[in-house]
Amino acid sequence: MTRATTESAAAAPWWKKAAWMVAIWAGSVLALFAVSSLFRLLMTAAGMKVR
């Protein structure tokens, strides 16, 4: 990283850093939901059902 890049990252407001963290967390939760839904669909198609 260049010095200008690290200085601008350090100068970013706290709310912007928090917003990025929330966005990354929400994206990971949505990705986990998508994968689990896909597995549930595949398992149901294979004949495995929840009681």
Biopython code that builds the backbone (N, CA, C, O; Angstrom):
import numpy as np
from Bio.PDB.StructureBuilder import StructureBuilder

atoms = [
    (1, "MET", "N", (0.839, -1.186, 0.000)),
    (1, "MET", "CA", (0.000, 0.000, 0.000)),
    (1, "MET", "C", (0.879, 1.242, 0.000)),
    (1, "MET", "O", (1.967, 1.261, 0.575)),
    (2, "THR", "N", (0.390, 2.241, -0.640)),
    (2, "THR", "CA", (1.118, 3.500, -0.622)),
    (2, "THR", "C", (0.733, 4.280, 0.621)),
    (2, "THR", "O", (-0.253, 3.982, 1.293)),
    (3, "ARG", "N", (1.536, 5.279, 0.900)),
    (3, "ARG", "CA", (1.274, 6.075, 2.085)),
    (3, "ARG", "C", (-0.058, 6.816, 1.980)),
    (3, "ARG", "O", (-0.782, 6.936, 2.968)),
    (4, "ALA", "N", (-0.378, 7.309, 0.799)),
    (4, "ALA", "CA", (-1.642, 8.030, 0.598)),
    (4, "ALA", "C", (-2.841, 7.117, 0.829)),
    (4, "ALA", "O", (-3.860, 7.548, 1.368)),
    (5, "THR", "N", (-2.718, 5.859, 0.420)),
    (5, "THR", "CA", (-3.816, 4.912, 0.610)),
    (5, "THR", "C", (-4.042, 4.634, 2.087)),
    (5, "THR", "O", (-5.184, 4.616, 2.545)),
    (6, "THR", "N", (-2.976, 4.420, 2.831)),
    (6, "THR", "CA", (-3.130, 4.128, 4.257)),
    (6, "THR", "C", (-3.622, 5.345, 5.020)),
    (6, "THR", "O", (-4.388, 5.205, 5.974)),
    (7, "GLU", "N", (-3.196, 6.539, 4.619)),
    (7, "GLU", "CA", (-3.670, 7.744, 5.295)),
    (7, "GLU", "C", (-5.150, 7.982, 5.032)),
    (7, "GLU", "O", (-5.875, 8.394, 5.938)),
    (8, "SER", "N", (-5.613, 7.733, 3.811)),
    (8, "SER", "CA", (-7.032, 7.936, 3.521)),
    (8, "SER", "C", (-7.884, 6.873, 4.207)),
    (8, "SER", "O", (-9.014, 7.157, 4.605)),
    (9, "ALA", "N", (-7.368, 5.663, 4.351)),
    (9, "ALA", "CA", (-8.107, 4.614, 5.053)),
    (9, "ALA", "C", (-8.215, 4.940, 6.535)),
    (9, "ALA", "O", (-9.253, 4.696, 7.150)),
    (10, "ALA", "N", (-7.161, 5.484, 7.108)),
    (10, "ALA", "CA", (-7.186, 5.841, 8.522)),
    (10, "ALA", "C", (-8.099, 7.039, 8.759)),
    (10, "ALA", "O", (-8.651, 7.186, 9.850)),
    (11, "ALA", "N", (-8.264, 7.893, 7.760)),
    (11, "ALA", "CA", (-9.076, 9.091, 7.919)),
    (11, "ALA", "C", (-10.554, 8.836, 7.642)),
    (11, "ALA", "O", (-11.372, 9.741, 7.807)),
    (12, "ALA", "N", (-10.910, 7.634, 7.228)),
    (12, "ALA", "CA", (-12.313, 7.333, 6.941)),
    (12, "ALA", "C", (-13.132, 7.420, 8.231)),
    (12, "ALA", "O", (-12.671, 6.990, 9.288)),
    (13, "PRO", "N", (-14.335, 7.972, 8.148)),
    (13, "PRO", "CA", (-15.164, 8.090, 9.352)),
    (13, "PRO", "C", (-15.585, 6.719, 9.877)),
    (13, "PRO", "O", (-15.671, 5.747, 9.128)),
    (14, "TRP", "N", (-15.842, 6.668, 11.175)),
    (14, "TRP", "CA", (-16.174, 5.392, 11.819)),
    (14, "TRP", "C", (-17.447, 4.796, 11.250)),
    (14, "TRP", "O", (-17.564, 3.575, 11.139)),
    (15, "TRP", "N", (-18.412, 5.651, 10.885)),
    (15, "TRP", "CA", (-19.690, 5.127, 10.375)),
    (15, "TRP", "C", (-19.508, 4.459, 9.025)),
    (15, "TRP", "O", (-20.240, 3.526, 8.694)),
    (16, "LYS", "N", (-18.540, 4.924, 8.235)),
    (16, "LYS", "CA", (-18.296, 4.308, 6.939)),
    (16, "LYS", "C", (-17.668, 2.924, 7.127)),
    (16, "LYS", "O", (-18.009, 1.980, 6.415)),
    (17, "LYS", "N", (-16.759, 2.815, 8.080)),
    (17, "LYS", "CA", (-16.148, 1.517, 8.377)),
    (17, "LYS", "C", (-17.200, 0.551, 8.929)),
    (17, "LYS", "O", (-17.220, -0.627, 8.572)),
    (18, "ALA", "N", (-18.069, 1.061, 9.801)),
    (18, "ALA", "CA", (-19.125, 0.222, 10.371)),
    (18, "ALA", "C", (-20.117, -0.216, 9.297)),
    (18, "ALA", "O", (-20.598, -1.348, 9.318)),
    (19, "ALA", "N", (-20.421, 0.679, 8.359)),
    (19, "ALA", "CA", (-21.346, 0.328, 7.274)),
    (19, "ALA", "C", (-20.763, -0.780, 6.404)),
    (19, "ALA", "O", (-21.487, -1.684, 5.987)),
    (20, "TRP", "N", (-19.463, -0.719, 6.126)),
    (20, "TRP", "CA", (-18.822, -1.786, 5.345)),
    (20, "TRP", "C", (-18.878, -3.106, 6.099)),
    (20, "TRP", "O", (-19.136, -4.152, 5.503)),
    (21, "MET", "N", (-18.637, -3.062, 7.410)),
    (21, "MET", "CA", (-18.662, -4.288, 8.197)),
    (21, "MET", "C", (-20.068, -4.894, 8.208)),
    (21, "MET", "O", (-20.217, -6.111, 8.092)),
    (22, "VAL", "N", (-21.085, -4.066, 8.344)),
    (22, "VAL", "CA", (-22.468, -4.547, 8.324)),
    (22, "VAL", "C", (-22.819, -5.107, 6.948)),
    (22, "VAL", "O", (-23.490, -6.134, 6.846)),
    (23, "ALA", "N", (-22.367, -4.434, 5.889)),
    (23, "ALA", "CA", (-22.653, -4.908, 4.529)),
    (23, "ALA", "C", (-21.993, -6.259, 4.263)),
    (23, "ALA", "O", (-22.606, -7.140, 3.659)),
    (24, "ILE", "N", (-20.761, -6.425, 4.705)),
    (24, "ILE", "CA", (-20.068, -7.702, 4.521)),
    (24, "ILE", "C", (-20.755, -8.795, 5.332)),
    (24, "ILE", "O", (-20.910, -9.918, 4.852)),
    (25, "TRP", "N", (-21.167, -8.475, 6.561)),
    (25, "TRP", "CA", (-21.866, -9.455, 7.399)),
    (25, "TRP", "C", (-23.186, -9.865, 6.745)),
    (25, "TRP", "O", (-23.505, -11.052, 6.671)),
    (26, "ALA", "N", (-23.950, -8.879, 6.273)),
    (26, "ALA", "CA", (-25.240, -9.179, 5.642)),
    (26, "ALA", "C", (-25.050, -10.011, 4.378)),
    (26, "ALA", "O", (-25.831, -10.923, 4.110)),
    (27, "GLY", "N", (-24.025, -9.702, 3.611)),
    (27, "GLY", "CA", (-23.737, -10.486, 2.414)),
    (27, "GLY", "C", (-23.388, -11.921, 2.734)),
    (27, "GLY", "O", (-23.791, -12.839, 2.020)),
    (28, "SER", "N", (-22.635, -12.120, 3.811)),
    (28, "SER", "CA", (-22.274, -13.489, 4.181)),
    (28, "SER", "C", (-23.481, -14.260, 4.701)),
    (28, "SER", "O", (-23.599, -15.460, 4.454)),
    (29, "VAL", "N", (-24.371, -13.595, 5.411)),
    (29, "VAL", "CA", (-25.592, -14.251, 5.886)),
    (29, "VAL", "C", (-26.479, -14.640, 4.706)),
    (29, "VAL", "O", (-27.039, -15.736, 4.683)),
    (30, "LEU", "N", (-26.607, -13.750, 3.732)),
    (30, "LEU", "CA", (-27.405, -14.062, 2.539)),
    (30, "LEU", "C", (-26.790, -15.206, 1.738)),
    (30, "LEU", "O", (-27.510, -16.055, 1.213)),
    (31, "ALA", "N", (-25.468, -15.230, 1.643)),
    (31, "ALA", "CA", (-24.801, -16.318, 0.922)),
    (31, "ALA", "C", (-25.020, -17.643, 1.644)),
    (31, "ALA", "O", (-25.263, -18.663, 0.998)),
    (32, "LEU", "N", (-24.936, -17.643, 2.967)),
    (32, "LEU", "CA", (-25.182, -18.859, 3.738)),
    (32, "LEU", "C", (-26.618, -19.335, 3.557)),
    (32, "LEU", "O", (-26.857, -20.536, 3.428)),
    (33, "PHE", "N", (-27.574, -18.412, 3.546)),
    (33, "PHE", "CA", (-28.972, -18.759, 3.321)),
    (33, "PHE", "C", (-29.165, -19.383, 1.943)),
    (33, "PHE", "O", (-29.887, -20.370, 1.799)),
    (34, "ALA", "N", (-28.519, -18.805, 0.931)),
    (34, "ALA", "CA", (-28.652, -19.332, -0.434)),
    (34, "ALA", "C", (-28.097, -20.749, -0.530)),
    (34, "ALA", "O", (-28.718, -21.616, -1.145)),
    (35, "VAL", "N", (-26.942, -20.990, 0.067)),
    (35, "VAL", "CA", (-26.330, -22.325, 0.017)),
    (35, "VAL", "C", (-27.175, -23.327, 0.787)),
    (35, "VAL", "O", (-27.390, -24.444, 0.315)),
    (36, "SER", "N", (-27.659, -22.946, 1.965)),
    (36, "SER", "CA", (-28.469, -23.880, 2.747)),
    (36, "SER", "C", (-29.800, -24.175, 2.052)),
    (36, "SER", "O", (-30.291, -25.302, 2.115)),
    (37, "SER", "N", (-30.380, -23.186, 1.398)),
    (37, "SER", "CA", (-31.621, -23.421, 0.647)),
    (37, "SER", "C", (-31.385, -24.366, -0.522)),
    (37, "SER", "O", (-32.218, -25.224, -0.812)),
    (38, "LEU", "N", (-30.254, -24.207, -1.188)),
    (38, "LEU", "CA", (-29.909, -25.097, -2.294)),
    (38, "LEU", "C", (-29.741, -26.532, -1.800)),
    (38, "LEU", "O", (-30.245, -27.467, -2.423)),
    (39, "PHE", "N", (-29.032, -26.711, -0.679)),
    (39, "PHE", "CA", (-28.867, -28.055, -0.127)),
    (39, "PHE", "C", (-30.206, -28.654, 0.288)),
    (39, "PHE", "O", (-30.452, -29.841, 0.074)),
    (40, "ARG", "N", (-31.073, -27.832, 0.882)),
    (40, "ARG", "CA", (-32.388, -28.335, 1.279)),
    (40, "ARG", "C", (-33.200, -28.760, 0.061)),
    (40, "ARG", "O", (-33.884, -29.783, 0.098)),
    (41, "LEU", "N", (-33.129, -27.985, -1.015)),
    (41, "LEU", "CA", (-33.821, -28.319, -2.253)),
    (41, "LEU", "C", (-33.292, -29.633, -2.824)),
    (41, "LEU", "O", (-34.070, -30.495, -3.234)),
    (42, "LEU", "N", (-31.974, -29.784, -2.850)),
    (42, "LEU", "CA", (-31.376, -31.014, -3.373)),
    (42, "LEU", "C", (-31.742, -32.225, -2.515)),
    (42, "LEU", "O", (-32.023, -33.299, -3.048)),
    (43, "MET", "N", (-31.741, -32.060, -1.198)),
    (43, "MET", "CA", (-32.081, -33.173, -0.311)),
    (43, "MET", "C", (-33.550, -33.554, -0.448)),
    (43, "MET", "O", (-33.885, -34.737, -0.401)),
    (44, "THR", "N", (-34.428, -32.573, -0.617)),
    (44, "THR", "CA", (-35.843, -32.864, -0.827)),
    (44, "THR", "C", (-36.042, -33.583, -2.154)),
    (44, "THR", "O", (-36.848, -34.509, -2.244)),
    (45, "ALA", "N", (-35.316, -33.164, -3.182)),
    (45, "ALA", "CA", (-35.415, -33.810, -4.491)),
    (45, "ALA", "C", (-34.916, -35.248, -4.435)),
    (45, "ALA", "O", (-35.368, -36.094, -5.206)),
    (46, "ALA", "N", (-33.983, -35.530, -3.523)),
    (46, "ALA", "CA", (-33.444, -36.882, -3.391)),
    (46, "ALA", "C", (-34.331, -37.765, -2.516)),
    (46, "ALA", "O", (-34.043, -38.949, -2.346)),
    (47, "GLY", "N", (-35.398, -37.207, -1.964)),
    (47, "GLY", "CA", (-36.322, -38.002, -1.166)),
    (47, "GLY", "C", (-36.141, -37.868, 0.328)),
    (47, "GLY", "O", (-36.859, -38.515, 1.091)),
    (48, "MET", "N", (-35.215, -37.058, 0.765)),
    (48, "MET", "CA", (-35.024, -36.841, 2.202)),
    (48, "MET", "C", (-35.951, -35.716, 2.626)),
    (48, "MET", "O", (-35.914, -34.625, 2.057)),
    (49, "LYS", "N", (-36.776, -35.979, 3.617)),
    (49, "LYS", "CA", (-37.714, -34.959, 4.065)),
    (49, "LYS", "C", (-37.619, -34.796, 5.564)),
    (49, "LYS", "O", (-37.316, -35.739, 6.295)),
    (50, "VAL", "N", (-37.884, -33.587, 6.005)),
    (50, "VAL", "CA", (-37.941, -33.305, 7.429)),
    (50, "VAL", "C", (-39.287, -33.792, 7.930)),
    (50, "VAL", "O", (-40.297, -33.642, 7.243)),
    (51, "ARG", "N", (-39.311, -34.365, 9.108)),
    (51, "ARG", "CA", (-40.549, -34.938, 9.641)),
    (51, "ARG", "C", (-41.672, -33.978, 9.676)),
    (51, "ARG", "O", (-42.772, -34.330, 10.102)),
]
sb = StructureBuilder()
sb.init_structure("model")
sb.init_model(0)
sb.init_chain("A")
sb.init_seg("    ")
for serial, (resi, resn, name, xyz) in enumerate(atoms, 1):
    if name == "N":
        sb.init_residue(resn, " ", resi, " ")
    sb.init_atom(name, np.array(xyz, "f"), 0.0, 1.0, " ", f" {name:<3s}", serial, name[0])
structure = sb.get_structure()
